[in-house]
Amino acid sequence: MNYGIFDVIAQEALEKAQADLARYPYERFETYYTFADKTIIPTFLTQPVSRSQVNTRQLFYTSRGTLELFPAFGASMSMMRSRFARDVWDGGNGGVHILPRVGLSDEERIRDVQASAPALVGAALGTNEKEEFLAELFAQPNLAFASIDIAHGANAAVLPVLAKIRGLGIDSGVILGNVGSIEGFAYAYWLMKLSGFRHFLLKVGVGPGSVCTTRINTGVGVGQLSLLEEIRRFQSVVGYADVQIISDGGVNSSGDFVKALAYSEGVMMGKFFASGSFEDEVLIKKDGQLEGVLLYGMASMLVTEKRNFIEGSSQTLRAFHHTAQEAIARLREGLQSAMTYVNATNLTEFRGNVRFAKNSAAAITEAGVH
């Protein structure tokens, strides 16, 4: 592999990103809001359409071609493996799980993909994957996505693994993340584009995850809803029509999922899916009945066995769904209803019709049970 070419690509990506940023005419946000800070303004419904008639599926460019999928993605956490992948797929009516990589051998990762069938899945990748492993992985008939899964995705260190994937003839269905600004979005875009990818996805969000402590321990990261809005606005100026956005983190309810889809094509979740579909070792049972789920971040000591971890914690959840199918049903029903509130029959119309209102502290209280 010619590693010298990666320095050339990295420099060209920087120059192209800087040129695109110079074209951005808007002032940068000074305040970044979370999903709790804003709500969607209801308008009207001019079409005699019921909630069950709206189309909640999104067109994605996968490694297996163009597919319409429900836009929910399972986060690549080690307690969410093939059982979860099958359940969240829900016979083709649900979402796609990105299978984990941390703590697993290459053989175990391949077996997880195979054991997930008939569900379509994605697989998380690091920056040092072997070419033989990648070839076997992409040969799996139910693999639809590969997600290069690092904390700071706007990073030239991803170029070698991108080159290995392109060497297999793959030019679509690769996810790179995470990015947390329009600068990171532009740079990651050009890393992918200059590596030869035709269609790809960028994962957005630094620190919004419920067990992620990046913002606490490093001070880095901004509110997720405004970040998505700013990146979408930037995308509308510079083009980038060949990239789709996945919002990663911050979802505590189906309403948050809906809000994220106003500015993204897909939404990745971990905590929201906590259920009996997780691996047995994190399920807390009493007298055979499920009582809770132990959830932990992939940069926590429970996973890395390091004492200097800075980006992951753990928590025990006592409020959760019984199965991933139940969680998917709540997401779908919430999205269907929201679409009828803004006169939309599909996700393209939904994104065009959504307007947000900023909530006062009292309005946030009023929005909940009180």
Sequence and secondary structure as in RCSB ss.txt:
>XXXX:A:sequence
MNYGIFDVIAQEALEKAQADLARYPYERFETYYTFADKTIIPTFLTQPVSRSQVNTRQLFYTSRGTLELFPAFGA
SMSMMRSRFARDVWDGGNGGVHILPRVGLSDEERIRDVQASAPALVGAALGTNEKEEFLAELFAQPNLAFASIDI
AHGANAAVLPVLAKIRGLGIDSGVILGNVGSIEGFAYAYWLMKLSGFRHFLLKVGVGPGSVCTTRINTGVGVGQL
SLLEEIRRFQSVVGYADVQIISDGGVNSSGDFVKALAYSEGVMMGKFFASGSFEDEVLIKKDGQLEGVLLYGMAS
MLVTEKRNFIEGSSQTLRAFHHTAQEAIARLREGLQSAMTYVNATNLTEFRGNVRFAKNSAAAITEAGVH
>XXXX:A:secstr
  THHHHHHHHHHHHHHHHHHHT  S   SS   GGGEEE      S   GGGS   EEEEETTEEEEE SEEE 
  TT  HHHHHHHHGGGTS EEEE  TT  HHHHHHHHHHHTTS EEEEE SS  HHHHHHHHTSTTEEEEEEE 
S  S GGGHHHHHHHHTTT  SSEEEEEE SHHHHHHHHHHHHHTT SSEEEEE SS STT  HHHHH     HH
HHHHHHHHHHHHH  TTEEEEEES   SHHHHHHHHTS SEEEESGGG STTS GGGEEEETTEEEEEEEE TTS
HHHH  S   S  EEEESS  SSHHHHHHHHHHHHHHHHHHTT SSHHHHHHH  EEE  HHHHHHHS  
